[in-house]
């Protein structure tokens, strides 16, 4: 299967994201989501993890089952992609504090791949 890039503008929007994370997101191995800073739950999380005040995105594996998130590590980055901190899944649940990244443009090739291979 040819290499298909997921997001057209990932590099432009998060230029400081380290290459291995950028490549893992583009290859659909890792997921990037925006932190919903207006969520009530995020305010409680911020009280426990004040370093997240500058976080815009979180990177995680979308393939880890919910019951196994305790064994995962979440990577929090700034708006430009600089790493802020890593928090273990057993210390934090992402549910209720993240939302899709509408600013990233999905490539036509990726959309076609998903259309042609719904089980992908």
Legacy VTK file of the C-alpha trace (Angstrom):
# vtk DataFile Version 3.0
C-alpha trace
ASCII
DATASET POLYDATA
POINTS 120 float
0.000 0.000 0.000
1.432 3.429 -0.873
2.255 5.908 1.877
-0.763 8.162 2.388
-0.510 11.313 4.470
-3.508 11.938 6.736
-3.303 15.722 7.248
-2.318 18.284 4.613
-1.405 21.017 7.067
-0.079 19.255 10.163
3.483 20.514 9.637
2.295 24.098 9.132
0.032 24.136 12.204
2.328 22.316 14.644
5.825 22.988 13.253
7.639 22.145 16.501
6.157 18.651 16.775
9.026 16.167 16.825
9.332 14.141 13.598
8.535 10.742 15.132
5.208 12.041 16.510
4.395 13.865 13.291
5.089 10.741 11.243
3.079 8.533 13.611
0.095 10.875 13.339
0.403 11.085 9.549
0.599 7.279 9.322
-2.502 6.990 11.522
-0.649 5.157 14.305
-1.253 7.940 16.828
-4.135 10.367 17.164
-3.995 14.085 17.920
-6.928 15.823 19.610
-7.553 19.350 20.830
-7.980 19.852 24.556
-11.382 21.264 25.410
-10.222 23.909 27.872
-13.781 25.116 28.433
-14.929 21.706 29.661
-15.784 21.600 33.351
-13.821 18.373 33.715
-10.692 20.067 32.320
-10.748 22.610 35.157
-10.535 19.757 37.670
-7.715 18.170 35.639
-5.884 21.511 35.548
-6.019 21.696 39.344
-4.199 18.329 39.494
-1.847 19.022 36.567
-1.165 22.782 36.386
1.467 22.223 33.669
-1.442 21.601 31.254
-2.362 25.304 31.274
-0.259 25.776 28.110
-1.354 22.550 26.422
-3.435 22.739 23.243
-3.250 19.164 21.970
-2.876 15.644 23.306
-1.382 12.754 21.361
-2.348 9.186 22.155
-2.982 5.808 20.557
-6.501 5.409 19.245
-5.922 1.663 19.077
-5.609 1.140 22.825
-8.873 -0.147 24.276
-10.519 2.042 26.897
-9.922 -0.621 29.545
-6.187 -0.510 28.765
-5.681 3.271 28.832
-4.186 2.922 32.316
-1.096 1.476 30.628
-0.778 4.264 28.051
1.091 7.560 28.174
-0.520 10.723 26.835
1.704 13.401 25.299
0.570 16.985 25.781
1.894 19.656 23.418
1.531 23.390 22.872
-0.240 24.999 19.942
3.030 24.954 17.975
3.760 21.317 18.897
6.357 21.692 21.655
6.093 18.919 24.204
4.873 20.036 27.641
4.483 16.832 29.592
3.624 13.147 29.488
0.891 11.844 31.789
0.136 8.196 32.353
-3.326 6.883 31.633
-3.680 5.569 35.163
-3.338 9.173 36.382
-5.692 10.794 33.889
-8.657 9.909 31.679
-9.025 11.889 28.450
-12.750 11.334 28.219
-14.596 14.610 28.577
-11.580 16.859 28.028
-10.772 16.369 24.333
-12.456 17.170 21.046
-11.645 16.701 17.342
-9.114 18.987 15.661
-11.149 20.797 13.047
-8.148 22.890 11.985
-6.344 19.946 10.373
-7.262 19.347 6.727
-7.582 15.666 5.885
-6.068 14.763 2.509
-8.269 13.512 -0.336
-6.111 10.386 -0.551
-6.780 9.543 3.092
-10.529 10.095 2.664
-10.474 7.807 -0.382
-8.520 5.163 1.543
-11.110 5.226 4.338
-13.928 5.044 1.788
-12.360 2.111 -0.038
-11.337 0.266 3.146
-13.966 0.901 5.847
-12.402 -1.724 8.130
-9.046 0.105 8.017
LINES 1 121
120 0 1 2 3 4 5 6 7 8 9 10 11 12 13 14 15 16 17 18 19 20 21 22 23 24 25 26 27 28 29 30 31 32 33 34 35 36 37 38 39 40 41 42 43 44 45 46 47 48 49 50 51 52 53 54 55 56 57 58 59 60 61 62 63 64 65 66 67 68 69 70 71 72 73 74 75 76 77 78 79 80 81 82 83 84 85 86 87 88 89 90 91 92 93 94 95 96 97 98 99 100 101 102 103 104 105 106 107 108 109 110 111 112 113 114 115 116 117 118 119
